[in-house]
């Protein structure tokens, strides 16, 4: 199905999945994964690989991902290519029907993995046409539904979409954050060993690793693996941790993670803590939502983007030397370039639309980027950020 139809249009024969827009338009297809109906914001993602990483990224909470690459799911699913225990995207839309997996690392097929985690898939959709719709109109509110018998309550789903308030003003970090403190172990992946334990200092005199306390607003695991690879040890605390609780771990530096939702809403409880972190003079590094929260904490502004940036092929210019990094992105809000405070220097900009992609403070050791260096799309264009941060902590 290429173009949305009116709600009153007849259901195509054999359709077991549907996308219902808040304004009453529908897109039919073949459902897979779990049965049911869920409401959220429709977005598109341009990466050719890494669909498990995308689906389990907590930054995709309450979003339905339309993959522009037509062959999604064909390498199956495994236990390693995930960024959280469960998927946080509530559904996905793909062009071609998912075939049996063909990869030596696959443990189960993608539809079974989706069903096991309660996530809904829709196949047989012209995803490029749907992407053009999002680019033209912005991200719509939709309901994605799957029923093996092909029976749907279309009016109820249209009401569900129309009544959903949207992501603007919504704090989702509390919903996806860890609830307990975690001492992280595990470095980079190895084809023979998987994710190994983080190396520990030897009693014989190897220098102790710099200790990072990371605030989990909806973090990806690979961020912590990269911090370990760069030479740090990592303690992770919940999004709502107080400054006193954070300092009780005796950090050498602070990390602000990625996450979903509106940064201004999360900032109501996060910004006062971040300002106290900055006042310590210890190094601070933020990624994605963490980047936006740092900007808000020092007097910057954020705004909802018209369509957002989501993909593994986004060129970003580093202003210090003009180098271009190929980056992975996943964000629907951005730091406004205008009105940055005098003590904030812009460090990176998107070559797609000139939006802000990085800042650093001139009076304190703190910096952040909008993109995801841990996703390694370059593949190692941006690993220097982790090394820089660990180096700042000595």
N, C-alpha and C positions, 0 to 999 in steps of 0.2 A: 504494500500500500504506500503510495508516494505522498499524496496530499490528504490532509484531514478532511473528513466528511461531516456533514451536519449530524447532530445526535439522532435525528429522525430517519436518517438513511438506513436502508436494510442491512442487516449483518451479513457479510459474505459467508458462503457455505464453508464449513470446516474451521472457522475462526475460533480459537480457544484463548486468545489474549487480546487486550485492548488498552489503548491509552485514551483517557477522557480528559479534555481540557476544561478549565473553569468556565470558559465561554460557551461550552456545549459542543465543540468540535471533537471528533473521534478519529483515531487511527487504529485499524485492526491488524492482527497478526497471529502468530502461533505462540502460545504461552509455553514456558518451560520453567523448571525449578519449582518453587513452592506455589501452591494455589492461594488465592486471597486477593485483597485489594489494599493498596497503600497510597498515601498522598504525599507529594513533595514537589520540589523544584526540579524542572527538567534542565539538564545541561549537556554539553557534548564534550568528548575527550578525543584528542587526535593521535594518541600513542598507538603504535602498531603492536606493541608487546606489553606485558606486565598487567594483564587484566585482574589478576588476583591482588596485586599491590594496590590497584585502583579501588577495587571493591572493598578492601579492608582498611583503606585510609580513613581514619576518623574525620578528616576534613570533609568527607562526602556525606556526613550525617544529614538525613532528610532530603537527599538528592537522588534523582534517577538519572543514570549516566547513559547517554546515547554515544556509542562507540562509532567513530567515523570509519575505522578500518573494518572491512567487511567480514573477515574471518576471525571471530572471537570464540575462544573456548576449545579450539582444536588440539591444543597441547594438554588438555585436561587440567587437573588441579593436584597440588601436593601440599605438604605441611610446612614448607619452607618459604614459599613466595608470598608471605602474608605480612602485613604490618600491624595486625591486631588479632586477637583470638577469633573474632567474628567479623563478618562484613558490616560496614557502617553505611554504605550506600544502600538504599532500600530496594533498588532494582536496576536493571540494565536493559538496553535495547540494542539488538544486533541485526545486521543485514541478512546473513546466511544462517540457515539452520545449523546447530552445533553438531558436528560429526563425532564419531568415536575418537578418543584421544590417540595421538601419535607422538609420544615423547617418552624417553626412558625414565624420566623423573615422575611421570604421572602416577598418582595413587588411585584417583577416581575420576570419572568424567565431570565436566563442568556443570551440566544440569543437576546431577546428583549432589554436587557440592553446594549449589544454590539452594536446592530443596532442603538439604540438611541444616542450613543456616537460616531458613525461613525467608529467602530472598526470591523475588519474582523476576523472571526474564521474559522478554518479548522478542521473537525472531520474525524474519520475513518482512521487515520494514525497510523502506528506502531511507536509510539513515543519513545520507547526504542531503536529501530534500528536507528532512527534519532538522538537520544542522543549519541549513539555509534559513529555515523558519526562525530558529532561535537567534541567528545573527541579525535577522531583519526586525524581529519583534521583541527581543530580549527573552530571558528565561521565563517560560510560563509555568503556572501551577497546574499540575496534572495528577490524575490517579492512574496507576498502572495496575492491571488486574489480570489474573489467570484463572480460568475455570475449565477443567478437562471436559466437562459436558457442554461447554459453550454457552452457558446461561449466565446472564449478567443483569443486575438492576442498574440500568444506565442512568435513570433519573437520580438515584441515590448517590451514585458516584460523581455525577456532575455537581450535586449539592456539596459533597465532600470537598471537591476541588475548589468550589466557589467560596466556601467558608474557611478554608485554611488561611491563616494570617500572613504566611510568607516568612522568609528568613530575616528580613530587615527588622531590627529591634529584638531578635531572638538570641538568647544566650544558650548555646548548646554545649559549651565546654564542660559544664557540670555533668551533663548526661553521658559523656564519653570518657571523662577523666578516670584515672585510677582512684580508688578510694583509700588505698593504703600506701605507705612508703615502700619503695622497692629499691634494693641495691642491685644494679644492673650487672650482668656478666654476659659475655659473648661479643666477639669481634666480627671481622669480615667473613663472608661465606667462602668455603672451600669445597670443590667438587667431591673430594674424598671424605672430608670430615664434617661438612655442614658448617654450622656456626660454632666455633670453638669458644671455650671459656676465656674470659679476659685475663691477660697475663698479670700476675701480681708481683710486686717487688720482692726480691730475694733478701733474706736476712743478712746475706753477706755484703750488702752495701749498695745494691742498685737503688738509685734515687726513687723516692716515693712518687707516685703519680699525682698530678694535680687533681683536686677533688671538685667535680662539678655537681651542683645541685640543680636539677632540671625540673621546672614546673610543667606538669602535664595538662595542657589544655585540649588534648586530643592528639597525642604524639604518635609518630611513626617509629617503629623499632629501629629502622636502619639509621636514624639519626644517632642513637646511642651507640650503635656498632661503630659508626664513623668517629665518634668522640673517643671511643676506646682505641681505635686504630691510630688516632692522632696522639695518643699518650695519656688520656685521662681515665680516671675512675668516676663512675656516675651513680648518684643517688637521685631517685625520682620521687617527687612529692605531688599530692593532688592539686588540682587547679585552685582550690580554696584554701590552701595552706597559708597560714599567717607568716609574717616576717619573722616572728620569734621562733616558730616551728622550723622555718627554713634555716635560720642561723644556728639552731641547735645542732645541725649536722656539720658545722664548722667548714663551710664551703670556701674554696679558693676562687670560685667564680660561679656565675649564675647562667642558666640557659632557659629561654622562653620558647616553648614548643609551638608547633603548628596546631591547628584545630578548626572546628566548624563555627558557623554562626556569625553574628554581627559583632565586630570587635568593640564597638561602643557599649554594647550590652554586657559583654564579658568584662570590659574595663571598669565597670562600676565597683567590682571587688578586687580586680587585678591591679589597676593603676596605682592605688595607694601603696601596695606592696612593692611594685616595681620601683616607685620613687624612693622607697626606703633602701632597696637594693642599690640603686645608683648612688645614694648618699654614702654608702660604705667605701666607695672608690675601688671596689673589686671589679674585675672584668665581667662583662655581660654580653651575651650573644643571643639573638632571636631569629627565628625562621618563620615565615608566613604569618600566621596570626600573631606570633611572638614579635615579628617585625612591626605589625600594625599597633600592637599594644605598647611597644617601646615609643613609637611616634606619638601616640596619644599621651603617654606619660610625660613627655617633655613639651607638650603644647601643640603638637601637630593635629591634623584632622584626617579622618577616613570617610569614604563614601562607597555606596553600592555601585558596582560597575554595570554597564549596560548588558554585557554578556559574559564577563569573566574570562579568565585565562586557565585553560586546562589541557595539558598535553606534555609531550616529552621532546618538543622540537622548538622551543621558544628562544630566539636569540636575544641576549642581554648584553649591553655595552657597559664595560667597566670604565668609568670616567677618568680614573687616575692615569691610565695609559692607553685607552682606546681599544683594548683587547675585547673580543666578543666571546662570550661563553654561551654554549648551547645548554639550555636549562630545561628542567621539568617544573611545571607550574600547576597549581590547583588553588585558585582563589576567586571569590566573587566580590570581594571588597578590596580597596586599594588605598594607600596613603596618598593624599592630595599633594601635588608638587608645590602648589602655591601656598604661601603662608607658613613654610617651615621656619621654626625659630632660628635665631642667629647662631646658636651653638650647635646646629645640626647641619652637617654637610651631606649632600646627596652623592652617592657613590656608584649607583647602577641605574640604568633606564632600559625599558623594553624597546627593542627595535621594531616591534609590531605596531605599537601605538604611543610610544613615548611616555608611558606611565612609569611611576616610580618603582624601582626594584631593589633599592638599598639605601641605607643611611648609616652615618657614624656621628658620634658626638665629638666635638672638638675640645671639650673641657673635662670629659670623663672617658674611661676605657670601655666604651660600649658601642656595638654596631649590630646591624641586622640586615637580612635580605628577604625579599618577597618570595623568591623561588626556592626550590628544594634541592640543595646540593647533594643530599644523601641519596637521591634517586639515581645519580650518576648517569645522566643521559649523554654526556659529552664524550667518553664516560667519566673522566676525572677532571674536567675543566674547573670544577669548583671545590675540590677537596681542600685547596689551600685555606679556605675559610675555617675549617676545623683546626688545621695546623696553626693558623694565626691566633685563634681563640685560646688554644692550649698553651701556645707560646707566651701569650699575654699573662698567663697565670704563673709563668716561670717553671 
